[in-house]
Amino acid sequence: MKGDLYINGKDAWTEWGINMGYSFLDTIDSFPAMKDYIENESRLEHGKRVIISDELSKVNSRELTLHFTILGNSETDFRAKRKAFEAELIKGRVNISVPVLGSDVYKLIYLGKNVTYGLSKNRTFCELAARFEEPNPMDRTLDEESEEKG
């Protein structure tokens, strides 16, 4: 509810009637994948050489699907909130912060791929799953540039 989720610096509940959906916290807080280590296979040696060092160990970008719910007081209110949230996503840059997870700001890019959507019969509630990319999972501090563009 209020204060649980912030998107581009705005309270998601107050602004769009949005809550975190299915497995949201598990997905956004999961470990990023590592980039491949430097390897060399030579016909002159058994096996292969793998270079592992602190300086060379790097994480990869990651794609994630986040689930949201949108709730309106009426069909008109719901439609307005849904349209406003869609406009926010289409901007591309989506900075998400979840206070219960600490001060991290997840700097995501909305991909607009494989979006799933389910609308309630009374047309005041929906479940939405949207695809994002986190280009650098090790950069989760809010910088002024992200805040201005957010």
N, C-alpha and C positions, 0 to 999 in steps of 0.2 A: 504494500500500500504506500502511502505517502512517506517519502524519505528512504524507501528501500532500493530504488533504482534511479540513476541519473543518466540521461542520454544527451550528449552535447551540452552539458551543464544545466539541463532542465530536469525538474522532477517529473519522471515518466507518468506517475499516477495523476498528478495535478494537471499536467499539460495535455495528456492523451488518454487517460484512463487505462494505462498499461501496467500490467504486473508481469513478473517473471513467470514463464511457463515451465513445462515439463523439463526436468533435468538441467535447468538454466545454470545454476551454481556449479554443478558438476562439470558442465561443458566449458564454461568460461574460466574456471579455476584449474583445469587439467594441465598436466605437464606438456610442454612443447616437445616436438621431435627434434632429434639431433641431426645435423648435417653429416653426410658420410665422412668418415675419416680418410686421410690420405693413405692410399694403398698402392703397392707395386708388386706385381707378380712377374717373376723372372724364371725363365727355363733353366737358369744356372743355379737356382736355389730351391730347396724344399719349401712348400707352403708359400706364404706371401709376407711382405713387410707391411706393418701397419704403424703409422706414426700417430702417437697419442701424446698430447701435451696440453697443459692448461691454456697456452696461448692459441692453440689451433682448434680447441674444442668449441664449437659454435652451434647455436640452435637454429633450426630452420623456421621459415615462416609457417603459418598454419591456417587451414581453413576450418571453420566451425559453423554449425547450424544452431542458432539460438531460437528458442520457443518463447513467444509472448502471448498474453491474452489482452484483449481490448474490451472494455466495458463502457457502455453509454447509458445514460438515464432514459433515453428514448431512442427510437430509430434515427431521428434527425441528429440528435447529439452523437450517437454512435458513428454515423456516416461522416460527420464533421471531424471527429477525433481520428477516425481511420484515415481519412484523406490527408489530414495534417501530419500524421505519423508517416504516411507514405511519402509525402513531400520532404520530410526530414531525412528519410532513408535515401531518397534519390539524390540528395546533395552529394552522397558518396562517402564523405568522412563521418564516421560515427564513433565518438568517444563515449565509452560506457564506464561508469563507476558504480560499485556496489558497496556501500558503507560497511556491511557486515564482513566483507572480505578485506577490509583495510583501505588504504589510500591509493591503491593501484588504479590507474586509468588505462583501460584497454583501448588502444588506438586501432580501430577496425576500419575496413573498407567494405561497404555494402556491395555485394556482387550481383544481386538481383537474379540469381540462378536457383532453380529447384525450390521455389517458394511454395509452401503448402498453406492452405487456408481453409478454415471451416467456420461457417456462420450458423448461429443459433436460429431456431425457427421464428423467434420473435424479433430477430434482426437488431439486437442490442448488445450482442456479445460474439466474439470470435476468438479462435485460436489461430496463431500465425507462426510459421517456422520460416526463418530467413537465413540465407547463407552469407557469411562474412569471411574476410581474410584479415589476419593479423600479420602485417609484413615483418615486424620485429618484436617478438614476444618478450625480449629483454628490456624494451623501452616502454615502461609503464608509468612514467612521470608526466604530469601535465605541463607542457611548455606554453609560452605565451602565443606562439604561432598557432598551435592546435586550438587554443581557447578562442582566438579571434576568428578562425575559420569555421569552428564548430557550429 
